[in-house]
Amino acid sequence: MPNHLTIPFKKTYSCPIPIATRDYIRNHTEDHPDAYIRDINQWKALRDIGTGGVLHADRINFALAYHAQLVFILAKLPSDINLEFSYANAFAPNPSSLPVTLRSITFERASVLFNIAALYSQLAASEDRSSQDGLKRASACYQNAAGVLAFLSESALPKLGPFVDSENTPSDLNEDFVKSLEWLMLAQAQECVWQRAVADHYKNSLIAKLAAKVSSLYNTSLLSIRQAAADTRDALPPNWIPHLETKHYHFNAASQYRKGIDELEASRYGDEIQRLMIAEADVKKAFNIAKRAGVAQAVISDVKSLLDVVQKNLARAERDNDLIYHQNVPAPSGIPAIQEVSMVQSIVPPGLRDPKSVIGDDDIIFGEMLGWGAREAINIYNDNKGNLLQEKIVEPAQNFNDEADKILQSLNLPSSLEALERPVGLPPSLLRKAEEIRLEQGPTKIDVYLDDVQRLSRHVLGILDEAMDILDSEASEDEAARRETPMSRPPSHEANRELVMKQNRYRTILTQAAESDEVVRRKWEEWEDQISELTRDEDELEALVPSSTVSMSGKAVSTSQTQIHARTLRGLLESLDDIRRTRDDLVVRAQRRAESDDIRPKVLAAAANLEQGIEMSAVMFEDVSDNELAKYDKFIQGLTEGRKKQEEILSSIKSTNDVFIQSRKQDPAVRDREQALQFLDLAYSHYREIIRNLDEGLKFYNDMAGILTNFKEACKIWSSARSREARLLHRNMASLSISDNASDESHEVPVSTTSPPRTSTRKQTAGIPTLSSADWEVQELAPPPTKRIEKTTKNR
């Protein structure tokens, strides 16, 4: 039986690489899956031989090649492409133990690295350490194993974090545990060096320093594993930690023994005795731990051999000192500590640092595909561009126009001016507005829109109710199952808390939307008659507006002074119209620029300058995005300048209008005509506002329908997983009962019967995210609906 520990392989299971990869390419890229048939098949074939499980030196190259391809795959695809990878715990005591299943290529990469380290450790243990060459090869393999574990810790584990939580972290990929294995591999490599030094009869002082480092490395490994989580420690074989303790005390004793011989050769007999006494105490501790914990017999034999030698030499030293030398024996603190000498280090295989050196440039899987980070950068840019266009250009422009309209309406402009300039007939601006409503069949259009909004409102509310029915049904099933079988998992009202909270948020949003819909409906009822008047033909519409041709005296209604003010006012209004046209033209030009704006070539150029094989993220292209978005600064600046001019003109309009009102004759006919024109103008403004509100409402409900459909699907997935979990628990409890009553028939049930599975493992097996994870958030594909509520409420 060997006196070294080896790292077992993480057993893996088949996964549907072709199906998941093709679906992702089809749904999330601009490419066709058939363009990557060769790449997908190559990935599947490499996985079959590169995930470990076979003890042969040739498998190192296959595993390194597969890891290199995973590095390049992660540069092209996100870690989660809805492809589940399953790995059993490397130290699982039962072959039928449930594996950990994660939708993460990063998890696959970390597990492959773990298995490469395991292969190196097993190759090292398989060497013949009775020869110098065998010791040299074993030490090299152990150092490679340590290097792979160090690389795993620094390169893969930090990226695994977002895909796991405290409940479903693979216990053998815990940071403390991986570091413990790294220190163990270094300790065993150093032990090989110590063994070579002993065989080559190096000086005892040097052998003592080498042994001291062996003891220190075993102790560091021991301390690291003790810092790991309890479930990680519990997963280890029962003799693992005692083995580390035994080795720590064994080599500390060996170090003191060798240093004792050095003291004897230097005639420091008192120091020799003290070191032998320390060695005897430590080797006894090692022997007791090894015997009590069932450590490997080879280790016990090594410890027993050293104990015999130490005790024999201690008896001889004490006898000689009592009879001959008569030197004082110092206290343990009175002798110098043994300086440690390390001859090993964590050696990372070159193929891990430089994956391209393993596979070359021509065989990179998905080498022609645009990296997901670059794709994400393009999508983010397009989203930011759309948001900027809407929030910084389109909406402000509309707000500036609305602000001007509101002020003009409060001043009864241009109605009062048109009533004076055109005492008979209708102003051209009003005729254009009336024609617009007639062509759009305004009242009918609003009625249809209102019905559509109400129908969609009921539809999305129904989807939300269906989602809650699914959760209620699962809760009923859970209660029924609990009456039949005791369960350690949380009850439904606790497990679905976050889904219910999300449902409450959605329901609050829909309630607010319904209130906004009612505001719009009331506004339509208030202005329906006036807006309907604008659908009349020109003659009927003209009959609604009083004429103000002449006064009672037969003279013109306006004095020359009034005409002067009227011309000035008309000039200001025309200047305001020029600003509005310029603003509208600026918005149109910005929209056209956005439609033709394609950042893809610049992102591709930036991606080509990045090192091939690194995992690209959207943040790497922020500079490109910022530079491209800067193209819209001139439009934003144009809006700002236009607003300043508008404020100046509106101020002039207010002062001129005051003079105009004071100077004109207060003819009742003029006032009646002004009021009629103003009322029709207000009706048109309310028509446009209602249509705008209803357009926003339709978009909101269509977006919410997609969001709530995804939420309903998430509830289905969660409910199905809970149902499968309940059935599994029921079968496990049944198998436990069978095992207790008929142990001879235990082979009929292949699952572990020692205890019910932990909740975390069940969640992992189900293959769905925990409720605390952000995976559910991907269901929310549309913009946050609250923004629409705030906006529409304000507008309505």
C-alpha positions in Angstrom: 0.0 0.0 0.0 1.5 3.4 -1.0 2.4 6.0 1.6 1.3 8.9 -0.5 -2.2 10.3 -1.2 -3.5 10.7 -4.7 -6.3 13.0 -6.0 -9.2 11.0 -7.4 -10.9 12.0 -10.7 -14.1 13.9 -10.8 -16.5 11.6 -12.7 -18.4 13.3 -15.4 -21.5 12.4 -17.4 -22.5 13.0 -21.0 -24.0 16.3 -22.0 -25.9 17.5 -25.1 -23.2 19.7 -26.6 -24.6 19.7 -30.2 -28.2 20.5 -29.2 -27.4 23.3 -26.8 -24.7 24.9 -28.9 -26.8 24.9 -32.1 -29.7 26.4 -30.2 -27.5 29.2 -28.7 -25.9 30.0 -32.1 -29.3 30.1 -33.7 -31.0 32.3 -31.1 -28.1 34.6 -30.0 -25.8 35.1 -32.9 -26.2 36.2 -36.5 -24.6 33.0 -37.7 -26.2 29.8 -38.8 -25.5 26.7 -36.7 -24.6 24.6 -39.8 -21.5 26.8 -40.3 -20.1 25.4 -37.1 -20.9 21.7 -37.5 -17.2 20.7 -37.6 -16.5 22.9 -34.5 -19.4 21.4 -32.5 -18.4 17.8 -33.4 -14.8 18.5 -32.5 -15.8 19.9 -29.1 -17.9 16.8 -28.4 -15.0 14.4 -29.5 -12.5 16.3 -27.4 -14.6 16.2 -24.3 -14.9 12.4 -24.6 -11.2 12.0 -24.2 -10.2 15.2 -22.4 -12.2 15.1 -19.2 -10.1 12.6 -17.4 -10.8 9.2 -15.8 -8.0 7.2 -17.4 -4.6 6.8 -15.8 -2.1 7.1 -18.7 0.6 9.6 -19.4 -0.7 10.2 -23.0 -4.0 11.5 -21.5 -2.1 14.6 -20.2 -1.8 16.0 -23.8 -5.5 15.3 -24.5 -6.6 17.0 -21.3 -4.4 20.0 -22.0 -5.7 20.3 -25.5 -9.3 20.2 -24.3 -8.6 22.8 -21.7 -7.0 25.0 -24.3 -10.1 24.7 -26.5 -12.3 25.6 -23.6 -10.3 28.8 -23.1 -11.0 29.7 -26.7 -14.6 28.6 -26.5 -15.1 30.9 -23.5 -13.7 33.7 -25.6 -16.5 33.1 -28.2 -19.4 32.0 -26.0 -20.7 33.1 -22.6 -20.3 30.6 -19.8 -24.0 29.9 -19.7 -25.4 28.7 -23.0 -28.1 26.5 -21.3 -25.7 23.5 -21.5 -25.6 21.5 -18.3 -22.3 19.9 -17.2 -22.5 17.2 -14.4 -19.6 16.1 -12.3 -19.6 14.0 -9.2 -17.6 15.0 -6.2 -14.1 13.6 -6.5 -14.2 12.2 -3.0 -17.8 11.0 -3.1 -17.9 7.8 -0.9 -20.7 6.3 -3.0 -20.5 5.8 -6.8 -24.2 6.5 -7.0 -24.0 9.9 -5.2 -25.8 12.7 -7.0 -23.6 14.8 -9.1 -23.4 18.6 -9.2 -25.0 20.0 -12.3 -24.3 23.6 -13.5 -25.1 25.5 -16.7 -21.5 26.8 -16.9 -18.6 26.2 -19.3 -16.5 27.7 -16.6 -17.5 24.8 -14.3 -16.4 22.4 -17.1 -13.1 24.2 -17.4 -12.5 24.1 -13.6 -13.4 20.4 -13.5 -11.0 19.6 -16.4 -8.2 21.4 -14.6 -9.0 19.5 -11.4 -8.8 16.2 -13.3 -5.5 17.2 -14.9 -4.1 17.7 -11.4 -5.6 14.4 -10.4 -3.9 12.7 -13.3 -0.5 14.2 -12.5 -0.9 13.1 -8.9 -1.8 9.5 -9.9 1.1 9.3 -12.4 3.4 10.4 -9.6 2.1 7.8 -7.2 2.5 5.1 -9.8 6.2 5.7 -10.2 8.7 3.3 -8.7 10.1 5.4 -5.9 12.7 2.8 -5.0 15.0 4.2 -7.8 16.5 7.7 -8.2 14.9 8.2 -11.6 11.5 7.1 -10.3 11.8 9.6 -7.4 12.8 12.4 -9.9 9.8 11.7 -12.1 7.4 11.4 -9.2 8.6 14.7 -7.8 8.2 16.4 -11.2 4.6 15.1 -11.5 3.7 16.2 -8.0 5.0 19.7 -8.8 3.0 19.8 -12.0 -0.1 18.7 -10.1 0.6 21.6 -7.6 1.0 24.0 -10.5 -2.3 22.9 -12.1 -4.1 23.4 -8.8 -2.5 26.8 -8.4 -3.6 27.7 -11.9 -7.1 26.4 -11.1 -7.2 28.6 -8.0 -6.0 31.8 -9.7 -7.6 31.4 -13.1 -10.8 29.4 -13.0 -12.3 29.4 -9.5 -12.8 33.3 -9.4 -14.7 33.1 -12.6 -16.8 30.2 -11.3 -18.2 32.4 -8.5 -21.1 34.0 -10.4 -22.5 30.6 -11.4 -22.7 29.1 -7.9 -23.8 30.2 -4.4 -23.3 28.9 -0.9 -25.8 26.1 -1.5 -24.5 24.7 -4.7 -20.8 25.2 -4.7 -19.0 22.0 -5.7 -17.2 21.2 -2.4 -14.1 19.9 -4.1 -13.7 23.2 -6.0 -13.6 25.2 -2.8 -10.7 27.7 -2.6 -9.4 26.4 0.7 -9.7 22.8 -0.4 -7.9 23.3 -3.7 -5.1 25.2 -1.9 -4.8 22.3 0.6 -4.4 19.9 -2.3 -1.7 22.1 -3.8 0.2 22.1 -0.5 -0.2 18.3 -0.3 1.3 17.8 -3.7 4.2 20.1 -2.8 4.7 18.2 0.4 4.9 14.9 -1.4 7.2 16.3 -4.1 9.5 17.6 -1.3 9.3 14.1 0.4 10.6 12.6 -2.9 13.5 15.1 -2.8 14.1 14.1 0.9 14.1 10.4 0.0 16.7 11.0 -2.8 18.9 12.9 -0.3 18.7 10.0 2.2 19.5 7.5 -0.5 22.5 9.6 -1.8 23.8 10.0 1.8 23.7 13.7 1.9 24.8 15.5 5.0 22.5 15.0 7.9 22.2 18.8 8.4 20.8 19.2 4.9 18.5 16.1 5.2 17.2 17.7 8.4 16.4 20.9 6.6 14.6 19.1 3.7 12.6 17.0 6.2 11.6 20.2 8.1 10.2 21.6 4.9 8.3 18.4 4.3 6.7 18.7 7.7 5.9 22.3 7.2 4.1 21.7 3.8 2.0 18.9 5.3 1.1 21.2 8.1 0.1 24.0 5.8 -2.1 21.6 3.8 -3.7 20.4 7.1 -4.4 24.0 8.2 -5.9 24.9 4.8 -8.3 21.9 4.8 -9.4 22.8 8.4 -10.3 26.3 7.2 -12.6 24.8 4.5 -16.3 24.5 5.0 -17.6 21.6 7.1 -19.2 19.8 4.1 -15.9 19.9 2.3 -14.1 18.3 5.2 -16.9 15.8 5.6 -16.6 14.7 2.0 -12.9 13.5 2.5 -12.1 9.9 3.3 -11.9 9.4 7.1 -8.1 8.8 7.1 -7.2 11.8 4.9 -6.8 14.4 7.7 -5.1 11.9 10.1 -2.7 11.1 7.2 -1.7 14.8 7.0 -1.3 15.0 10.8 0.8 11.8 10.9 3.1 13.0 8.1 3.5 16.4 9.8 4.7 14.8 13.1 6.6 12.1 11.3 8.8 14.5 9.3 9.2 16.9 12.1 10.6 13.9 14.1 12.8 12.9 11.2 14.1 16.4 10.9 15.0 16.5 14.6 16.6 13.0 14.4 18.8 14.0 11.5 19.8 17.2 13.2 20.5 15.2 16.3 23.1 13.1 14.4 24.6 16.4 13.2 24.8 17.5 16.8 26.5 14.2 17.8 29.1 14.7 15.1 29.8 18.2 16.4 30.1 16.9 20.0 27.0 18.8 21.2 25.7 15.8 23.2 23.2 17.8 25.3 21.6 19.3 22.1 21.5 15.8 20.6 19.6 14.4 23.5 17.0 17.3 23.4 16.4 16.9 19.7 16.0 13.1 20.1 13.5 13.7 22.9 11.5 16.1 20.6 11.7 13.5 17.8 10.5 10.8 20.1 7.5 12.9 21.3 6.5 13.8 17.7 7.0 10.3 16.3 4.9 8.9 19.1 2.1 11.3 18.2 2.4 10.3 14.6 2.2 6.6 15.5 -0.8 7.0 17.8 -2.7 9.1 15.2 -1.9 6.6 12.5 -3.0 3.5 14.5 -6.1 5.1 15.8 -7.4 6.6 12.5 -6.5 3.7 10.2 -3.9 5.4 8.1 -2.3 3.3 5.4 -0.1 0.5 6.7 2.9 1.7 4.6 2.7 5.0 6.6 2.5 3.2 9.9 5.5 1.1 9.0 7.5 4.2 8.2 6.6 5.8 11.5 7.3 2.6 13.5 10.7 2.3 11.8 11.6 5.9 12.8 10.2 5.4 16.3 12.5 2.3 16.8 15.5 4.2 15.5 14.9 7.3 17.6 14.3 5.4 20.8 17.4 3.3 20.3 19.6 6.4 19.6 18.0 8.3 22.6 18.9 5.4 24.9 22.4 5.3 23.6 22.8 9.1 23.8 21.5 9.4 27.4 23.7 6.5 28.5 26.9 8.0 26.9 26.2 11.4 28.3 25.6 10.1 31.8 28.7 8.0 31.8 31.1 10.0 29.7 30.2 13.5 28.5 28.1 14.9 31.4 26.7 17.8 29.2 23.6 19.7 30.3 20.5 19.0 28.3 19.0 22.3 27.2 15.2 23.1 27.3 13.4 22.7 23.9 13.4 26.5 23.6 17.1 26.6 24.1 18.1 24.8 20.9 18.1 26.6 17.5 15.2 26.0 15.2 16.0 24.0 12.1 16.1 26.1 9.0 13.8 24.8 6.2 15.1 24.3 2.7 12.6 23.9 -0.1 13.5 22.2 -3.4 10.1 22.2 -5.0 7.6 24.7 -6.4 4.2 24.7 -8.2 5.1 24.3 -11.8 2.3 25.2 -14.2 2.4 23.2 -17.4 3.2 25.6 -20.3 0.1 24.5 -22.2 -2.1 26.1 -19.5 -0.4 29.5 -19.6 -0.2 29.5 -23.4 -3.2 27.5 -24.8 -2.3 28.4 -28.4 1.0 26.4 -28.1 -1.1 23.2 -27.5 -3.4 23.4 -30.5 -1.9 26.0 -32.9 -3.8 28.6 -34.9 -5.7 26.4 -37.3 -7.7 24.1 -35.0 -9.3 26.6 -32.7 -12.9 25.7 -32.1 -15.3 28.6 -33.2 -12.2 30.5 -34.4 -14.2 32.3 -37.0 -17.0 33.3 -34.6 -17.3 36.8 -33.2 -16.6 36.6 -29.5 -19.6 36.9 -27.2 -18.0 39.8 -25.4 -17.9 41.7 -28.7 -21.4 40.7 -29.5 -22.5 41.9 -26.1 -20.7 45.2 -26.6 -22.5 45.7 -29.9 -25.9 45.0 -28.2 -25.1 47.2 -25.3 -24.0 50.0 -27.7 -27.3 49.7 -29.6 -29.3 49.8 -26.4 -27.3 52.8 -25.2 -27.7 54.4 -28.5 -31.5 53.9 -28.4 -31.7 55.1 -24.9 -29.6 58.2 -25.7 -31.7 58.9 -28.8 -34.9 58.6 -26.8 -33.9 60.2 -23.5 -31.5 62.9 -24.7 -32.9 63.9 -28.1 -36.5 62.7 -29.0 -38.1 63.2 -25.5 -36.4 66.5 -24.8 -37.4 67.8 -28.2 -41.0 66.8 -27.6 -40.9 68.4 -24.1 -39.5 71.7 -25.6 -42.3 71.7 -28.2 -44.9 70.9 -25.5 -43.5 73.7 -23.3 -43.9 76.2 -26.2 -47.4 75.0 -27.0 -48.5 75.3 -23.3 -47.3 78.9 -23.1 -48.9 79.8 -26.4 -52.2 78.2 -25.3 -52.1 80.2 -22.1 -51.6 83.4 -24.2 -54.5 82.3 -26.6 -52.0 82.3 -29.4 -52.1 82.0 -32.3 -55.9 82.1 -32.1 -56.2 85.7 -31.0 -53.8 86.8 -33.8 -55.6 84.6 -36.5 -59.0 86.0 -35.3 -57.7 89.5 -36.1 -55.8 88.7 -39.3 -58.5 86.5 -40.7 -61.9 87.8 -39.5 -63.7 85.5 -41.9 -63.2 81.7 -42.5 -60.7 79.4 -40.8 -57.0 79.8 -40.3 -54.9 77.5 -42.5 -53.2 75.9 -39.5 -56.6 74.9 -38.1 -57.7 73.5 -41.4 -54.5 71.3 -41.5 -55.2 70.0 -38.1 -58.8 69.2 -38.8 -57.7 67.4 -42.0 -55.2 65.3 -40.1 -57.9 64.1 -37.7 -60.3 63.4 -40.5 -57.7 61.3 -42.4 -56.8 59.4 -39.3 -60.5 58.9 -38.4 -59.5 60.2 -35.0 -62.5 59.3 -32.8 -62.7 55.8 -34.2 -59.0 55.3 -33.9 -59.1 56.4 -30.2 -62.0 54.0 -29.5 -60.1 51.1 -31.1 -57.0 52.0 -29.2 -58.9 52.1 -25.9 -60.4 48.7 -26.5 -57.0 47.3 -27.5 -55.4 48.7 -24.3 -58.2 47.3 -22.1 -58.0 43.9 -23.9 -54.2 43.7 -23.5 -54.5 44.8 -19.8 -56.9 41.9 -19.1 -54.6 39.5 -21.1 -51.4 40.3 -19.1 -53.2 40.2 -15.8 -54.5 36.8 -16.8 -50.9 35.6 -17.5 -49.9 36.8 -14.1 -52.9 35.0 -12.5 -51.9 31.8 -14.4 -48.4 32.0 -13.0 -49.8 32.3 -9.5 -52.1 29.4 -10.1 -49.0 27.3 -10.9 -47.4 28.3 -7.6 -50.6 27.6 -5.7 -50.9 24.2 -7.3 -47.3 23.4 -6.3 -48.0 24.5 -2.8 -51.0 22.2 -2.6 -48.9 19.3 -3.9 -46.2 20.1 -1.4 -48.7 20.1 1.5 -50.1 16.7 0.4 -46.6 15.3 0.0 -45.6 16.5 3.5 -48.6 14.6 5.0 -47.2 11.4 3.4 -43.5 11.8 3.8 -41.4 14.0 6.2 -39.3 16.4 4.2 -36.2 18.4 5.1 -36.7 21.0 2.3 -38.3 24.4 2.9 -42.1 24.6 2.5 -43.5 26.2 -0.6 -44.4 29.5 1.1 -40.7 29.9 2.0 -39.1 28.5 -1.2 -41.2 30.6 -3.6 -40.9 33.8 -1.6 -38.9 35.6 -4.2 -41.2 34.5 -7.0 -44.2 35.8 -5.0 -42.3 39.1 -4.3 -41.7 39.5 -8.0 -45.4 38.8 -8.7 -46.3 41.5 -6.3 -44.1 44.0 -8.0 -45.6 43.1 -11.4 -49.1 43.4 -10.0 -48.3 46.8 -8.5 -47.0 47.9 -11.9 -50.2 46.7 -13.6 -52.4 48.5 -11.0 -50.5 51.7 -11.7 -50.9 51.2 -15.4 -54.7 50.6 -15.0 -54.9 53.9 -13.1 -53.1 55.7 -16.0 -55.4 54.0 -18.5 -58.4 55.4 -16.6 -56.9 58.9 -16.7 -56.6 58.7 -20.5 -60.2 57.3 -20.8 -61.6 60.2 -18.7 -59.7 62.7 -20.8 -61.2 61.2 -23.9 -64.7 61.4 -22.5 -64.1 65.0 -21.6 -62.8 66.0 -25.0 -64.6 63.5 -27.3 -67.2 66.0 -28.5 -64.7 68.8 -29.2 -62.3 66.4 -31.0 -65.2 65.0 -33.0 -66.0 68.6 -34.1 -62.7 68.7 -35.9 -63.8 65.8 -38.2 -66.4 68.0 -39.8 -65.9 69.3 -43.3 -64.6 72.8 -43.9 -68.0 74.5 -44.3 -69.5 72.9 -41.1 -66.4 73.7 -39.2 -66.4 77.3 -40.4 -70.0 77.7 -39.2 -68.8 76.8 -35.7 -66.4 79.8 -35.6 -68.0 83.3 -35.3 -67.0 86.0 -37.8 -65.6 89.4 -36.8 -65.5 91.2 -40.0 -66.6 94.8 -38.9 -67.5 96.6 -35.8 -70.9 98.3 -35.1 -69.6 101.5 -36.7 -68.6 99.7 -39.9 -64.9 100.5 -39.4 -62.0 98.0 -39.2 -61.7 96.3 -35.9 -58.1 97.0 -35.6 -56.2 100.2 -35.3 -52.9 100.8 -37.0 -51.2 100.4 -33.6 -52.8 97.0 -33.1 -51.7 96.0 -36.6 -48.1 96.9 -35.8 -48.1 94.8 -32.6 -49.8 92.0 -34.5 -47.1 92.0 -37.2 -44.4 91.9 -34.5 -46.2 89.1 -32.8 -46.6 87.2 -36.1 -42.9 87.6 -36.8 -42.0 86.2 -33.3 -44.4 83.2 -33.9 -42.7 82.5 -37.2 -39.3 82.6 -35.6 -40.6 80.1 -33.0 -41.9 77.9 -35.8 -38.4 78.1 -37.4 -36.9 76.9 -34.2 -39.4 74.1 -34.0 -38.7 73.0 -37.6 -35.0 73.1 -37.0 -35.5 71.0 -33.8 -37.7 68.5 -35.7 -35.2 68.3 -38.5 -32.4 67.7 -35.9 -34.4 64.8 -34.4 -35.0 63.3 -37.9 -31.3 63.6 -38.7 -30.4 62.0 -35.4 -32.8 59.1 -36.0 -31.4 58.6 -39.5 -27.9 58.5 -38.1 -28.9 56.0 -35.5 -30.6 53.8 -38.2 -27.4 53.7 -40.3 -25.0 53.6 -37.4 -23.2 50.3 -37.2 -20.5 49.9 -34.6 -19.7 46.3 -35.6 -16.7 47.1 -37.8 -15.0 49.1 -35.1 -15.7 46.5 -32.4 -14.3 43.8 -34.8 -11.1 45.9 -35.3 -10.8 46.4 -31.5 -11.3 42.7 -30.9 -8.6 41.8 -33.4 -6.1 43.9 -31.4 -6.9 41.9 -28.2 -4.9 38.8 -27.3 -6.5 35.8 -28.9 -8.0 33.4 -26.4 -8.8 35.8 -23.6 -12.3 35.9 -22.3 -13.7 39.1 -23.8 -16.3 41.1 -22.0 -18.3 44.1 -23.1 -16.3 46.4 -20.7 -13.2 45.9 -22.9 -15.0 47.9 -25.7 -16.3 50.8 -23.6 -13.8 53.2 -25.2 -15.1 52.3 -28.6 -18.7 52.7 -27.5 -18.0 56.0 -25.8 -16.3 57.4 -28.9 -19.2 56.3 -31.2 -21.8 57.7 -28.9 -20.0 61.0 -28.9 -21.3 61.4 -32.5 -24.6 62.4 -31.0 -23.3 65.2 -28.9 -23.8 67.7 -31.7 -27.5 66.9 -31.8 -27.8 67.3 -28.0 -25.9 70.5 -28.2 -28.2 71.7 -31.0 -31.3 71.0 -28.8 -29.7 73.0 -26.0 -29.0 76.0 -28.2 -32.5 75.8 -29.7 -34.1 75.8 -26.2 -32.1 78.9 -25.2 -33.4 80.7 -28.4 -36.9 79.5 -27.7 -36.9 80.8 -24.2 -35.8 84.2 -25.5 -38.5 84.3 -28.2 -41.2 83.1 -25.8 -40.2 85.9 -23.4 -40.6 88.4 -26.2 -43.9 86.9 -27.3 -45.3 87.3 -23.7 -44.3 91.0 -23.5 -45.5 91.8 -27.1 -48.8 89.9 -26.6 -49.5 92.0 -23.5 -49.1 95.2 -25.6 -51.2 93.6 -28.4 -54.1 92.8 -26.0 -54.1 96.3 -24.5 -54.1 98.0 -27.9 -56.7 96.0 -29.8 -60.4 96.9 -29.6 -62.4 94.8 -27.2 -65.0 93.8 -29.7 -67.1 90.9 -28.3 -67.2 89.3 -31.8 -63.4 89.2 -31.8 -63.3 87.6 -28.4 -65.9 85.0 -29.4 -63.9 84.1 -32.5 -60.7 83.9 -30.5 -62.3 81.6 -27.9 -63.8 79.3 -30.6 -60.4 79.0 -32.4 -58.6 78.4 -29.2 -61.0 75.7 -28.1 -60.5 73.9 -31.4 -56.8 74.2 -31.1 -56.9 72.8 -27.6 -59.0 69.9 -28.9 -56.3 69.1 -31.4 -53.6 69.2 -28.7 -55.6 66.9 -26.5 -56.1 64.5 -29.4 -52.4 64.3 -30.1 -51.7 63.8 -26.4 -54.4 61.0 -26.1 -53.0 59.2 -29.1 -49.5 59.4 -27.7 -50.6 58.1 -24.4 -52.4 55.2 -26.0 -49.4 54.3 -28.2 -47.3 54.2 -25.0 -49.9 52.0 -23.4 -50.0 49.5 -26.2 -46.2 49.2 -26.2 -46.2 48.8 -22.5 -48.7 46.0 -22.4 -47.1 44.2 -25.3 -43.7 44.4 -23.5 -45.3 43.2 -20.3 -46.9 40.3 -22.0 -43.5 39.0 -23.0 -42.1 39.6 -19.5 -45.0 37.8 -17.8 -44.9 35.0 -20.2 -41.3 34.4 -19.3 -42.1 34.7 -15.7 -44.9 32.2 -16.0 -42.5 29.8 -17.7 -40.0 30.3 -14.9 -42.7 29.4 -12.4 -43.4 26.2 -14.4 -39.7 25.3 -14.4 -39.5 25.9 -10.7 -42.7 24.0 -9.9 -41.7 21.1 -12.1 -38.3 20.9 -10.3 -40.0 21.0 -6.9 -42.3 18.1 -8.0 -39.3 16.0 -9.2 -37.5 16.8 -6.0 -40.5 15.7 -3.9 -40.8 12.4 -5.9 -37.0 11.8 -5.4 -37.3 12.4 -1.7 -40.3 10.0 -1.5 -38.3 7.3 -3.3 -35.2 7.9 -1.1 -37.3 7.6 2.0 -38.9 4.5 0.7 -35.5 3.0 -0.1 -34.4 3.9 3.4 -37.3 2.0 4.9 -36.6 -1.0 2.7 -32.9 -0.9 3.6 -33.7 -0.8 7.3 -36.1 -3.7 7.1 -34.3 -5.9 4.6 -30.6 -5.1 4.3 -30.0 -8.2 2.1 -32.1 -6.6 -0.6 -30.4 -3.2 -0.6 -29.0 -3.8 -4.1 -32.4 -3.2 -5.5 -32.1 0.6 -4.7 -28.9 2.2 -6.1 -29.2 5.4 -4.2 -27.5 6.2 -0.9 -29.7 5.3 2.1 -27.6 6.8 4.9 -29.5 10.0 4.9 -31.8 12.1 2.8 -30.0 14.1 0.1 -29.1 17.7 1.1 -31.2 20.5 -0.3 -28.2 22.0 -2.1 -27.5 18.8 -4.0 -31.1 18.4 -5.0 -31.2 21.8 -6.4 -28.1 21.1 -8.4 -29.4 17.9 -9.8 -32.6 19.7 -10.8 -30.5 22.0 -13.0 -32.4 25.2 -12.1 -31.0 28.3 -10.5 -31.5 29.0 -6.8 -34.1 31.6 -6.1 -31.5 34.0 -4.8 -29.6 33.8 -8.1 -29.8 36.4 -11.0 -30.8 33.7 -13.5 -34.5 34.4 -13.1 -33.8 38.0 -14.1 -32.9 37.0 -17.7 -36.6 36.5 -18.2 -37.2 40.2 -18.1 -36.5 41.0 -21.7 -38.3 44.4 -22.0 -37.4 47.7 -20.4 -38.6 48.2 -16.8 -42.3 49.0 -17.0 -42.2 51.5 -14.1 -40.7 54.0 -16.4 -43.7 53.9 -18.7 -46.1 54.3 -15.7 -44.3 57.4 -14.5 -44.2 58.9 -17.9 -47.7 58.1 -19.0 -49.2 59.3 -15.7 -47.4 62.5 -16.1 -48.5 62.9 -19.8 -52.0 61.8 -19.2 
